[in-house]
C-alpha cells in the first residue's frame, strides 16, 4: 500500500468510527499517526515518492478534518484548546523498551501543522519523556513561541504511563493495560465543552447540588476531604535539586481568569469560558448565603479548629501553611456610617474565629 492510500484508509476508518459514535462524534482521535503511517512513508519514499507530494497528502488530510462538519473550515471564532471537535493525533513518545520513537514523519507532520496554521483540526499532541531528542523539543518550543500555541497538548510519558498502570492495577484490568502495551497510549479529544446539549443536567448541578461557600456541611466536608488528601500528598515531596520541602498553599494570582478559557466545563455546572474560583474562594456565584457562610466554609476547608481545641492559635488546623488566598468583595456602602463599621468589625472578628489565613 502506498502512503497516500494509507492516509485515505485512515480517513475512511475515522469517518466510519465517527458515524458509529453518533455523528458528528467528537473526541474520536487518530492515535499515533507518525508510528503506524511511517512504514508506508518509508516504502513510498523508496519507490521514489516526492516528499513534497507526501506533505500535500497530509495537508489534504488536515483540510478534511476541518470540513467534516457542516462543510466549514474552523479558522476563527473558536480559538484555543477547546475549539473545533477534539480530533487529536499523537506524535512521538516512548517505545516498548523505553526507546524514543521520534522519526522522520514526526518532524514532517509538525512542519505540516506549522504550515497549515491557523487551521485547528486535528489537534496535535506530542508525547515527551526523558529521552526526547533535543531537536524535537526545540521544534515544539519554537512552534509554541511562533504559532497559535500548537502543539498545545503535551503528555509526559513517565508520569502518564505510571498512572495508567496504577489505575489498571486498582481497577483490576491489568489484562488490558500492562507493561507490554502501555507505551501505545494516545489521548482522546475530550477537551471540548461538555455541557453543550446537557443543559438540564447543567442546571441541576449548578442550582440543586450542595455548594462549597454556603456553610453546607455536606459540601464543606467533601471539600475538606479533597484538601486533606492534596495537602498530605504535597508533604511527601521535596525539590530534587535542594531537597527543600514542598509546602501546600493556594494562591491563584490571576490564572483563575485566564485558565477559564482553556479548561473545559466542570462538574459543578460551570460552562467553558466562565471564570474559575480564585484560590480558596467558592465558585463564582455559589456563595448565595452571605459573607458569613462563605467564611465558615473557607475556615472548615482550611482545617478550622481542632475537635478538642479551645480557640487558641495552637488549636487550629491549617492545611495550607504556604498561604491560602481568600478574596471577597463588599460594597463601600457597608462601611458608610458608624453602625455599619461596627458590623464589619464584628464580621472580621468572626473571620478570626472561623475563617482562613488571609482575606
C-alpha positions as CSV (number, residue, x, y, z in Angstrom):
1,X,0.0,0.0,0.0
2,X,1.3,3.5,-0.9
3,X,1.4,6.3,1.5
4,X,-1.5,8.2,0.0
5,X,-3.6,5.1,0.2
6,X,-2.7,4.6,3.8
7,X,-3.8,8.1,4.6
8,X,-7.0,7.6,2.7
9,X,-7.7,4.4,4.6
10,X,-7.1,6.2,7.9
11,X,-9.6,8.9,6.9
12,X,-12.3,6.4,5.8
13,X,-11.8,4.4,9.0
14,X,-12.1,7.7,11.0
15,X,-15.4,8.6,9.3
16,X,-16.8,5.1,10.0
17,X,-15.9,5.3,13.7
18,X,-17.4,8.8,14.0
19,X,-20.6,7.5,12.4
20,X,-20.8,4.7,14.9
21,X,-20.1,7.2,17.7
22,X,-23.3,9.2,16.7
23,X,-22.0,11.6,14.1
24,X,-20.6,14.1,14.3
25,X,-18.9,12.1,17.1
26,X,-16.4,14.5,18.7
27,X,-13.5,13.2,20.7
28,X,-12.5,10.5,18.2
29,X,-8.8,10.6,17.8
30,X,-6.4,9.3,15.2
31,X,-3.8,7.8,17.6
32,X,0.0,7.7,17.0
33,X,-0.1,8.5,13.3
34,X,3.7,9.0,12.9
35,X,4.1,5.4,14.1
36,X,1.6,3.5,12.0
37,X,1.9,5.6,8.9
38,X,5.7,5.6,9.0
39,X,6.3,2.2,7.2
40,X,4.1,3.4,4.3
41,X,6.0,6.7,4.2
42,X,9.3,4.7,4.0
43,X,8.0,2.4,1.3
44,X,6.7,5.2,-0.8
45,X,10.0,7.2,-0.5
46,X,11.9,4.1,-1.5
47,X,9.6,3.9,-4.5
48,X,10.6,7.5,-5.4
49,X,7.6,9.4,-4.0
50,X,8.4,13.1,-3.8
51,X,8.4,14.1,-0.1
52,X,6.5,17.3,-1.1
53,X,3.8,15.1,-2.6
54,X,3.5,13.3,0.7
55,X,3.3,16.6,2.6
56,X,0.5,17.7,0.2
57,X,-1.4,14.5,1.0
58,X,-1.1,15.3,4.7
59,X,-2.3,18.8,4.1
60,X,-5.4,17.5,2.3
61,X,-5.9,15.3,5.4
62,X,-5.8,18.4,7.5
63,X,-8.4,20.1,5.4
64,X,-10.7,17.0,5.6
65,X,-10.5,17.1,9.4
66,X,-11.8,20.7,9.3
67,X,-14.5,20.2,6.7
68,X,-16.1,17.0,8.1
69,X,-18.7,19.0,9.9
70,X,-21.1,21.4,8.3
71,X,-18.8,22.0,5.3
72,X,-16.9,24.6,7.4
73,X,-13.3,25.3,7.9
74,X,-13.0,26.4,11.5
75,X,-10.3,29.0,11.5
76,X,-11.9,31.8,13.5
77,X,-14.2,32.4,16.4
78,X,-13.4,29.3,18.4
79,X,-9.8,29.8,19.2
80,X,-8.0,27.8,21.8
81,X,-7.7,24.2,23.1
82,X,-11.5,23.6,23.1
83,X,-12.1,24.9,19.6
84,X,-13.5,22.5,16.9
85,X,-14.2,18.9,17.6
86,X,-11.4,17.4,19.5
87,X,-9.9,15.1,16.9
88,X,-6.5,14.5,18.4
89,X,-3.4,13.0,16.8
90,X,-0.4,11.8,18.8
91,X,3.3,12.1,17.9
92,X,6.5,10.7,19.2
93,X,6.8,9.1,22.7
94,X,8.4,6.0,24.1
95,X,8.5,2.6,22.6
96,X,8.2,-0.9,24.2
97,X,11.7,-0.8,25.7
98,X,11.8,2.8,26.7
99,X,13.4,4.0,23.4
100,X,12.4,7.2,21.8
101,X,10.1,6.7,18.8
102,X,10.6,10.0,17.0
103,X,11.1,9.5,13.3
104,X,11.3,11.5,10.0
105,X,7.5,11.6,9.7
106,X,7.2,13.1,13.2
107,X,9.0,16.2,12.0
108,X,7.2,16.3,8.7
109,X,3.9,16.3,10.4
110,X,5.0,19.1,12.8
111,X,6.0,21.1,9.7
112,X,2.6,20.5,8.2
113,X,0.9,21.7,11.4
114,X,3.0,24.9,11.2
115,X,2.2,25.5,7.6
116,X,-1.5,24.8,8.0
117,X,-1.9,27.1,10.9
118,X,-4.4,28.5,12.0
119,X,-6.5,25.5,11.0
120,X,-7.4,24.0,14.3
121,X,-8.1,20.4,13.5
122,X,-6.8,17.8,14.0
123,X,-5.4,18.9,17.4
124,X,-1.7,17.8,17.8
125,X,-0.5,16.1,20.9
126,X,3.3,15.5,21.4
127,X,4.4,12.9,23.9
128,X,7.6,13.9,25.7
129,X,9.8,11.9,28.0
130,X,13.4,11.9,29.5
131,X,14.8,10.5,26.2
132,X,13.1,13.1,23.9
133,X,15.7,14.3,21.5
134,X,16.7,18.0,21.6
135,X,15.7,18.7,18.0
136,X,12.1,17.6,18.7
137,X,11.9,19.6,21.9
138,X,13.4,22.6,20.1
139,X,10.7,22.3,17.4
140,X,7.9,22.1,19.9
141,X,9.2,25.1,21.8
142,X,9.6,27.1,18.6
143,X,6.1,26.2,17.5
144,X,4.6,27.3,20.8
145,X,6.6,30.6,20.5
146,X,5.8,31.3,16.9
147,X,2.3,29.9,16.1
148,X,-1.1,29.6,17.6
149,X,0.2,27.6,20.5
150,X,0.3,24.3,18.7
151,X,1.3,21.7,19.7
152,X,-0.8,22.9,22.6
153,X,-1.2,19.5,24.3
154,X,1.9,17.8,25.7
155,X,1.8,14.4,27.5
156,X,4.7,13.2,29.7
157,X,5.3,9.5,29.3
158,X,6.8,8.5,32.6
159,X,4.1,10.0,34.7
160,X,1.3,9.1,32.3
161,X,2.3,5.5,31.9
162,X,2.9,5.0,35.6
163,X,-0.5,6.5,36.3
164,X,-2.2,4.2,33.8
165,X,-0.5,1.1,35.2
166,X,-1.6,2.1,38.7
167,X,-5.1,2.7,37.7
168,X,-5.2,-0.6,35.8
169,X,-4.0,-2.4,38.9
170,X,-6.5,-0.7,41.1
171,X,-9.3,-1.3,38.6
172,X,-8.4,-4.9,38.1
173,X,-7.8,-4.5,34.3
174,X,-4.1,-5.4,34.0
175,X,-5.0,-7.8,31.3
176,X,-6.0,-4.7,29.2
177,X,-3.3,-2.2,30.2
178,X,0.1,-3.6,31.2
179,X,3.8,-3.2,30.6
180,X,3.6,-4.8,27.2
181,X,1.2,-2.2,25.7
182,X,1.0,0.9,28.0
183,X,3.6,2.7,25.7
184,X,1.0,2.7,22.9
185,X,-1.3,5.1,24.7
186,X,-2.8,8.1,22.8
187,X,-5.0,10.8,24.3
188,X,-8.5,11.3,23.1
189,X,-10.0,14.7,22.3
190,X,-12.0,15.0,25.5
191,X,-11.4,18.7,26.0
192,X,-14.5,20.2,24.4
193,X,-17.4,22.0,26.1
194,X,-19.1,19.1,27.9
195,X,-22.2,20.9,28.9
196,X,-23.5,21.6,25.4
197,X,-26.6,19.5,24.8
198,X,-26.9,18.8,28.6
199,X,-28.4,22.0,29.8
200,X,-30.9,20.3,32.2
201,X,-28.0,18.4,33.9
202,X,-26.0,21.6,34.0
203,X,-28.9,23.4,35.7
204,X,-29.3,20.7,38.3
205,X,-25.5,20.7,39.1
206,X,-25.5,24.5,39.3
207,X,-28.6,25.2,41.2
208,X,-29.6,22.0,43.1
209,X,-26.3,20.3,44.2
210,X,-24.7,21.3,47.5
211,X,-22.1,24.0,47.2
212,X,-19.0,24.9,49.0
213,X,-19.3,28.5,50.2
214,X,-22.8,28.2,51.7
215,X,-21.8,26.7,55.1
216,X,-23.3,23.5,53.9
217,X,-21.9,20.6,55.9
218,X,-22.1,18.0,53.1
219,X,-20.3,20.2,50.5
220,X,-17.7,21.5,53.0
221,X,-16.9,18.0,54.3
222,X,-16.2,16.9,50.7
223,X,-14.1,20.0,50.1
224,X,-12.1,19.4,53.3
225,X,-11.6,15.8,52.3
226,X,-10.1,16.8,49.0
227,X,-8.0,19.5,50.6
228,X,-6.7,17.0,53.2
229,X,-5.7,14.4,50.5
230,X,-3.9,17.0,48.4
231,X,-2.2,18.6,51.4
232,X,-0.9,15.3,52.7
233,X,0.4,14.3,49.3
234,X,2.2,17.6,48.9
235,X,4.1,17.0,52.2
236,X,5.5,13.8,50.7
237,X,7.6,15.6,48.1
238,X,10.8,17.7,48.2
239,X,12.7,19.5,45.4
240,X,15.2,17.4,43.6
241,X,18.0,20.0,43.5
242,X,18.0,21.2,47.1
243,X,15.8,18.7,48.9
244,X,13.7,21.6,50.2
245,X,10.2,20.7,51.4
246,X,7.2,21.5,49.2
247,X,4.5,23.2,51.2
248,X,0.9,23.2,50.3
249,X,-0.8,26.6,49.5
250,X,-3.5,28.0,47.3
251,X,-2.6,31.3,45.6
252,X,-4.2,31.6,42.2
253,X,-3.0,35.1,41.3
254,X,-4.9,35.9,38.1
255,X,-4.7,32.4,36.5
256,X,-8.3,31.7,37.6
257,X,-9.4,34.2,34.9
258,X,-7.1,33.2,32.0
259,X,-7.4,29.5,32.6
260,X,-11.2,29.6,32.5
261,X,-10.9,30.0,28.7
262,X,-8.6,27.0,28.4
263,X,-10.2,24.5,30.7
264,X,-13.4,22.6,29.7
265,X,-16.7,22.7,31.5
266,X,-16.6,21.4,35.1
267,X,-18.9,19.1,37.0
268,X,-20.4,21.9,39.2
269,X,-22.3,23.3,36.2
270,X,-19.7,25.8,35.2
271,X,-19.5,26.1,31.4
272,X,-16.3,26.5,29.5
273,X,-15.2,30.2,29.5
274,X,-16.8,31.1,32.8
275,X,-14.3,32.1,35.5
276,X,-12.9,29.5,37.9
277,X,-12.8,30.1,41.6
278,X,-9.9,32.1,42.9
279,X,-7.7,30.1,45.2
280,X,-9.7,29.2,48.3
281,X,-12.8,31.1,47.2
282,X,-16.1,29.3,46.4
283,X,-17.1,29.1,42.8
284,X,-18.4,32.4,41.4
285,X,-22.0,32.9,42.3
286,X,-22.1,29.9,44.7
287,X,-21.9,31.9,48.0
288,X,-25.5,33.0,47.9
289,X,-26.0,32.7,51.7
290,X,-23.9,35.7,52.5
291,X,-20.4,36.5,53.6
292,X,-20.5,34.7,56.9
293,X,-21.5,31.4,55.3
294,X,-18.7,32.0,52.8
295,X,-16.2,32.5,55.6
296,X,-17.4,29.5,57.6
297,X,-16.9,27.2,54.6
298,X,-13.4,28.5,53.9
299,X,-12.5,28.0,57.6
300,X,-13.7,24.5,57.6
301,X,-11.9,23.5,54.4
302,X,-8.7,25.1,55.7
303,X,-8.9,22.9,58.8
304,X,-10.7,25.0,61.3
305,X,-10.4,24.3,65.0
306,X,-9.1,21.1,66.3
307,X,-12.0,18.9,67.7
308,X,-10.8,19.4,71.3
309,X,-9.4,22.9,70.8
310,X,-10.4,25.9,72.9
311,X,-9.7,28.6,70.3
312,X,-6.1,29.3,71.0
313,X,-3.9,29.6,67.9
314,X,-2.2,26.3,68.5
315,X,-5.5,24.6,68.4
316,X,-6.2,25.5,64.8
317,X,-5.5,23.2,61.8
318,X,-4.0,24.8,58.8
319,X,-3.7,22.6,55.8
320,X,-2.2,25.4,53.7
321,X,0.8,26.7,55.6
322,X,2.2,28.2,52.4
323,X,-0.8,30.6,52.2
324,X,-4.4,30.5,51.2
325,X,-5.8,33.5,49.4
326,X,-9.4,34.3,50.1
327,X,-11.0,37.2,48.2
328,X,-14.3,38.8,49.0
329,X,-16.0,41.9,47.5
330,X,-18.0,44.3,49.6
331,X,-19.9,47.4,48.6
332,X,-18.5,50.7,50.1
333,X,-22.0,51.3,51.5
334,X,-21.4,48.6,54.1
335,X,-19.0,50.9,55.9
336,X,-20.6,54.2,55.2
337,X,-21.6,55.0,58.8
338,X,-20.5,54.1,62.4
339,X,-23.2,51.4,62.7
340,X,-22.1,49.6,59.6
341,X,-18.5,49.9,60.6
342,X,-19.2,48.2,63.8
343,X,-20.9,45.4,62.0
344,X,-18.0,45.0,59.6
345,X,-15.6,44.8,62.6
346,X,-17.8,42.1,64.0
347,X,-17.5,40.3,60.7
348,X,-13.7,40.5,60.9
349,X,-13.7,39.1,64.4
350,X,-15.8,36.3,63.2
351,X,-13.3,35.7,60.4
352,X,-10.6,35.5,63.1
353,X,-12.5,32.7,64.7
354,X,-13.9,30.8,61.8
355,X,-12.2,31.9,58.6
356,X,-8.9,31.4,56.8
357,X,-5.4,32.9,57.0
358,X,-5.7,35.8,54.5
359,X,-8.6,37.9,53.3
